[in-house]
Amino acid sequence: MREVKAREIREMTTEELNRKLDELKEELFNLRFQKATGDIDNPMRIRAVKRDIARVQTILRERELAKGGNGR
């Protein structure tokens, strides 16, 4: 998989973003599991997935704030 660009994320619907976030979290779990067992092919992928998760969460939060929802 490749890194997701912020532009691509902004074009997604909120529902798609929530699905993407779930996929990325599952991928991160699998990568961490591979790292623990010493079976990981590309350890830098963990960093890329973490950044993708942060991008998606940032866009979701921006949308939440734009709607007027405080969320906290």
C-alpha positions in Angstrom: 0.0 0.0 0.0 1.0 3.6 -0.5 0.7 6.7 1.7 -2.6 8.5 1.4 -2.4 12.1 0.4 -4.3 14.8 2.3 -6.0 15.9 -0.9 -7.4 12.4 -1.5 -8.6 12.2 2.1 -10.5 15.5 1.8 -12.3 14.2 -1.3 -13.8 11.3 0.7 -17.1 11.3 2.5 -17.1 11.1 6.3 -18.4 7.6 6.1 -15.5 6.6 3.8 -13.1 8.3 6.2 -14.4 6.3 9.1 -14.0 3.1 7.0 -10.5 4.1 6.0 -9.6 4.8 9.6 -10.7 1.3 10.6 -8.7 -0.2 7.8 -5.6 1.7 8.8 -5.9 0.8 12.4 -6.2 -2.9 11.5 -3.2 -2.6 9.2 -1.2 -1.0 12.0 -2.2 -3.8 14.4 -1.0 -6.4 11.8 2.3 -4.6 11.2 2.9 -4.4 15.0 2.2 -8.1 15.3 4.6 -8.8 12.4 7.2 -6.7 14.1 6.8 -8.6 17.4 7.3 -11.9 15.6 10.2 -10.7 13.6 8.4 -11.2 10.4 8.0 -7.7 9.1 9.2 -6.9 5.6 9.2 -3.1 5.7 9.4 -1.6 9.2 9.0 2.0 7.8 5.5 1.1 6.8 4.5 1.4 10.5 5.5 5.0 10.5 3.6 5.7 7.2 0.4 4.1 8.5 0.6 6.1 11.7 0.8 9.3 9.7 -2.1 8.2 7.5 -4.2 7.6 10.6 -3.2 11.1 11.9 -4.2 12.6 8.6 -7.6 10.9 8.6 -8.3 11.9 12.2 -7.3 15.5 11.5 -9.7 15.8 8.6 -12.5 14.2 10.6 -11.9 16.6 13.4 -11.9 19.6 11.0 -15.2 18.5 9.7 -16.6 18.1 13.2 -15.5 21.6 14.1 -16.9 23.1 10.9 -20.3 21.5 11.7 -20.2 23.4 14.9 -19.8 20.3 17.1 -17.4 20.7 19.9 -17.0 17.0 20.4 -15.3 17.3 23.8 
